[in-house]
C-alpha cells in the first residue's frame, strides 16, 4: 500500500521512525515534508499536500492512505480535511484507529506526536492500515451525506423545520440568544 506522510517540526523525528517501520512492512512511503527541523515551520501546506496525494492516488485506483502528525494532531486533521475527498480522523487509541476505517472509511489519520510514544503510534497506524471499511449501509449512507455536503452544500431536511421548531444559529428554542441562557456568559 502507498502511505503519504506529512508533519511539522513537532512530529519530524516521529515521522522518520514511522516511515522506517512502514517501509519495513512493505509499504511505499511518500514523505510530504518537512525536510529538516525548523521550529517555525507550519503544518498546513505539508498536510494538505499529503491529503491531495491520497485523493489523487485513490481516484487513480492506487491503494493509498495518509498519516499526518503534529504536536496534538488536531491542526493536522483540520488541514487534511480541507481537501475534498479526504476523511481524516484524529486517532488516539487502537479503537479509534479501527473505527476510523471500519465506520468512517477514513483515508487519512492524524496523530499527536507529543501525545503518544512511537510504539503506540505504530500500533494505531498498523491497525488503521489493516482494517477495512465495513461497507455497512448505515455507514455508507452517512459518508454519502458528508460527500454531498462537501460537493454542493446538500443537507438532509431539518426535522424540526416541519414542526416550526427550526432555530437560527446562536438562538435558543425560546428565541433568546444562546448567551442569555448561559449563566456563566458575560
Buried (B, 14 or more C-beta within 10 A) or exposed (E): BBBBBBBBBBBBEBBEEBBEBBEEBEBEBBBBBBEEEEEEBEBBBBBBBBBBBBBBBBEEEEEBBBBBBBBBBEBBBBBBBEBEBBBBBBBBEBEBBBBBBBBBBBBBBBBBBEBBEBEBBBBBBBBBBEBEBBEEEEBEEBBEEEBEEBEEEEEEEEEEEEEEEEBEEEBEEEEEEEEEEEEEEE
